Amino acid sequence: MARWQLDLLARSKFLPRLHRLTDQSASSYWQALVDSSVDQERLQRFASQMPAACRTYHLDTGATETFVSARSLLFNFLHAITDAQVRAIATTQAPPSSQLPKDIPLREWLQGLAGDPTFTALPERLERLNTTLTNWLTPLEVQLSQQASRFRTCFYLNPPAPQQTEWTLDYYLQATDDPAFLVSAAMIWANPVDQMVQADRVIPQPQETLLAGLGLASRLYPPLDQSLQVKQPRSCPLNPGQVYEFIKSTAWRLQDNGFGVVLPPSLASQQGWANRLGLSIRAETPAQTKRMGLQSLLNFKWELTIGGQRLSKAEFDRLTALNTPLVEINGEWVELRPQDVKAAQAFFESRKDQMALSIEDALRISSGDTQVIEKLPVLSFEASGALQELITTLTDGNQGVEPIATPKHFCGELRPYQVRGASWLTFLQRWAWGRVLPMTWAWAKPSS
């Protein structure tokens, strides 16, 4: 929990708040902001894992044991630690020097965020300050109230139909504790009720919850505005360019503000090179070769691959002719990055099917030291035969070196580490590599 709170602090997930004490007094405080879908899932996980003993309090002498809500305890902890830490930072900052409105005690409220939290003011001035802060925080309050009800607005990205190019962003309500639980906007509008029951779950005010979430989301993603002009919004059409922008820069922003986002599985994870255009290489040592060095050349075959699927030259040309960053291959949607397309085109044009691959290249690729060839990422590397034996031996701490038999005319008995050393020298000699072993004074045991 403490590590999570530091993460919230680093991401500026906190807000300044006001608490009315009396008609003429109030206090300023900082509050942790747990609004993103990731943080909501963390909160749910912590709450479910908290032992009951942690929630038992003796409120006064002779009181019976009372169980407190795990979520309440967790929130109180986050808010208390956040207030202490942000307040400590705020005390080092100079007070605002700009002219502030005189009809509300704004300066007193700001000073309370850094020092003594309690301040006084005339009732009408406190009321105006409270109204001002409430209006400022209204969008967040709407979102936080949705999370308190355990349901949030969710955006489900659907690929286009065959022979079509238009995508749709469908609207749903999603359970915060179970992302797989979805209720479509179509079903919500078809059942105008104050409480909807689905799979033993009660969704309070489903239409209001959906509309409030869509209104807030439109501030983060303006293309939603047009779809909200109808009485019962269900989805938003997107062209391929808008879809690319949504995946790259909008989806995470919506999730960070507490909305659910569901992408096609092949587009859901954009980390690493799993879905990039790159090379798949299969290599082996040439037959009838007794000794090989680092610069010896290998027999190998390469193919273009993307999203785990191999591409022929004709298929690659067809995809690039579409001139779109998202393409479909055998029912899977993947990203076709412009820089990778240019690298692949250059690869073909310079007849890279004649490219040389040495044992040193293969070792660097298999160890991850080299991850690109001619600006294209190597997504898959398969070795066979003696090459696979070499790679396995060098990557498992040399445990794969086959022990040699004691020479027939050797008078003595090699110790175990001497057998390993001699076997290692023999292994290196086979590959024509330089070899050095440290000198040892532990002689072989004489034979009887």
Long-range contacts (C-beta under 8 A, 24 or more apart in sequence): 1-46, 1-74, 1-77, 1-78, 2-81, 4-39, 4-42, 4-46, 4-78, 5-32, 5-77, 5-78, 5-81, 5-82, 5-85, 8-32, 8-33, 8-34, 8-39, 8-78, 8-82, 9-82, 9-85, 9-86, 13-39, 14-82, 14-86, 15-137, 15-140, 16-109, 16-113, 17-133, 18-109, 18-129, 18-130, 18-133, 20-126, 20-130, 21-118, 23-123, 23-126, 24-120, 24-121, 24-122, 24-123, 24-126, 25-118, 25-119, 25-120, 25-121, 26-109, 26-112, 26-118, 26-119, 26-120, 26-121, 26-126, 26-129, 26-130, 27-112, 27-117, 27-118, 27-119, 28-109, 28-110, 28-111, 28-112, 28-113, 28-117, 28-119, 29-79, 29-83, 29-113, 29-117, 30-79, 30-82, 30-83, 30-86, 30-87, 30-113, 31-79, 31-82, 31-83, 32-75, 32-78, 32-79, 32-81, 32-82, 33-140, 34-75, 34-78, 34-147, 35-140, 35-143, 35-144, 35-147, 35-256, 35-257, 35-258, 36-255, 36-256, 36-257, 36-258, 37-152, 37-176, 37-255, 37-256, 37-258, 37-259, 37-260, 37-261, 38-255, 38-256, 40-147, 40-152, 40-176, 40-258, 41-176, 41-177, 43-71, 43-74, 44-176, 44-177, 46-70, 46-74, 47-71, 47-74, 50-74, 86-113, 87-113, 87-114, 87-117, 90-114, 91-115, 103-128, 104-128, 104-129, 104-132, 105-129, 106-132, 139-216, 139-219, 142-212, 142-213, 142-215, 142-216, 143-213, 143-216, 143-257, 143-258, 144-258, 146-209, 146-212, 146-213, 146-258, 147-176, 147-258, 149-203, 149-204, 149-209, 150-175, 150-176, 150-177, 151-175, 151-176, 151-203, 151-206, 151-209, 152-176, 152-213, 152-258, 152-259, 152-260, 153-209, 153-210, 153-212, 153-213, 153-214, 153-217, 153-259, 153-260, 154-182, 154-259, 154-260, 154-261, 154-262, 155-217, 155-251, 155-254, 155-259, 155-260, 155-261, 155-262, 156-182, 156-262, 157-238, 157-243, 157-246, 157-247, 157-261, 157-262, 157-263, 157-264, 157-267, 159-264, 159-328, 159-333, 165-239, 165-240, 165-324, 166-237, 166-238, 166-239, 167-237, 167-238, 167-239, 167-240, 167-242, 167-243, 168-235, 168-236, 168-237, 168-238, 169-224, 169-235, 169-236, 169-237, 169-238, 169-246, 170-234, 170-235, 171-210, 171-214, 171-233, 171-234, 171-235, 171-236, 172-260, 172-262, 173-203, 173-206, 173-209, 173-210, 174-260, 175-201, 179-260, 179-262, 182-262, 184-234, 185-210, 185-232, 185-233, 185-234, 185-235, 186-234, 189-232, 189-234, 213-259, 216-257, 217-254, 217-257, 217-259, 220-250, 220-253, 220-254, 220-257, 221-246, 221-250, 221-253, 221-254, 240-324, 240-325, 240-326, 241-325, 243-326, 244-325, 244-326, 244-335, 247-335, 264-333, 266-307, 266-332, 266-333, 266-334, 267-326, 267-333, 267-334, 267-335, 270-335, 273-371, 273-377, 273-379, 274-307, 274-308, 274-379, 275-306, 275-307, 275-334, 275-335, 276-306, 276-335, 276-337, 276-340, 276-377, 276-379, 277-304, 277-305, 277-306, 277-311, 277-336, 277-337, 277-340, 277-341, 277-344, 277-376, 278-304, 278-305, 278-306, 278-340, 278-376, 278-377, 278-378, 278-379, 279-303, 279-304, 279-305, 279-373, 279-376, 279-377, 279-378, 279-379, 279-380, 280-304, 280-305, 280-310, 280-379, 280-380, 280-381, 280-382, 281-357, 281-365, 281-373, 281-378, 281-380, 281-381, 281-382, 282-381, 282-382, 282-383, 282-384, 283-357, 283-362, 283-381, 283-382, 283-383, 283-384, 283-387, 284-383, 284-384, 284-385, 284-386, 284-387, 284-388, 285-359, 285-385, 285-386, 285-387, 291-430, 291-431, 291-432, 292-359, 292-431, 292-432, 293-359, 293-431, 293-432, 293-433, 294-358, 294-359, 294-360, 294-363, 294-433, 295-358, 295-359, 295-360, 296-358, 296-359, 297-356, 297-357, 297-358, 298-357, 298-358, 298-359, 298-362, 298-387, 300-357, 302-352, 302-353, 302-355, 304-344, 305-379, 305-380, 306-334, 306-336, 307-332, 307-334, 313-348, 316-344, 316-348, 320-345, 339-375, 340-376, 340-377, 343-374, 343-375, 343-376, 344-376, 346-374, 346-375, 347-374, 347-376, 350-374, 359-387, 359-390, 359-431, 362-387, 362-391, 363-390, 363-391, 363-394, 366-391, 366-395, 367-395, 390-431, 393-427, 398-424, 401-427, 402-427, 411-446, 411-447, 412-443, 412-444, 412-445, 412-446, 412-447, 413-444, 413-445, 413-446, 413-447, 414-444, 415-442, 415-444, 415-445, 418-442, 418-444
